[in-house]
């Protein structure tokens, strides 16, 4: 942890500034351990260079299960960021309409403080930090934040904090860009989490989110049926299930079979035209993810990420648009894909 981070942090309970005691530092001045205090006897540890500003005693139902699931997952894949970086960076740039890194850099020009809410291993934090002059804060509720700090903590304009995005340890109105990609649908209440982030967005700032789309009816039925069982599994058992479903996805993909649907079937959400067999089953029957551009373990993690977390809410475009409208945000980009909905909106 850079010592300069302390000036930005606030106690997530009291909102007060924090002080550090009992710190140990390395030769470069990084704080490796210590304790942050914020009044009313609130104490937060710094562990292996990462301040942990969590308030688990106040978590809503299911939040602990979410933290435990994602922490277990990230411990299985310490190199996930590098293994998936080319695929997901392009995915991010396309979904939000930036097209390429120069488009993102133009969007970020002049930003001072950026939040990557739910950074995981720090992929998007790194993207923002290397394409802007802003100070970038990556937060995550899970153990993944330690992998992010290990790999990227030395970047001069980056800070990492273990924190809950629904109770951020920062001043209100502090960030002029908040990105929360593929995260808030895993919280107990997607809409409430969106509004919790908004409290920390400055006037004139932008907030970008990606949430799961509601799928075709048979896929929705399968998702509910399977997840009712898989979320109750211990992580090892669900990992084995995810390996099986990944093998199915790969086997279907390897067939390289395309077939023709002669006409639309609206009741089933099926469109006329050519369909790859793996993609058709993936979108319309059950989630059996496979992507040739990432390695085996990363494919398994993508399926585990769906089947094990307690919450995996799916939303309609109208529903997501309503969150921006009710908050008085100007929608600047709205992308609807079969996988999810990507939106950027500006606060007046």
Secondary structure, DSSP 4 states (H G I P E B T S, - for coil): --GGGGGTBB-TTT--B-EEEEEEE-TT--EEEEEEE-STT-EEEEETTEEE---GGGPPTTHHHHHHHHHHHHHH-TTHHHHHHHHHHHHHHHHTT--SHHHHHHHHTT--EEEEET-TTTHHHHHHHHT-SSEEEEEESSTHHHHHHHHHTTSTTEEEEE-BTTB-SB-TT-EEEEEEES-GGGSS-HHHHHHHHHTTEEEEEEEEEEEEBP--HHHHHHHHHHHHHHTTS-HHHHHHHHHHHHHHHHHHHHH--EEEE-S-BGGGTBPSEEEEHHHHHHHHT------TTS-HHHHHHHHHHHHTSS----B-HHHHHHHHHHTTPEEEEEEE-SSEEEEEEE--
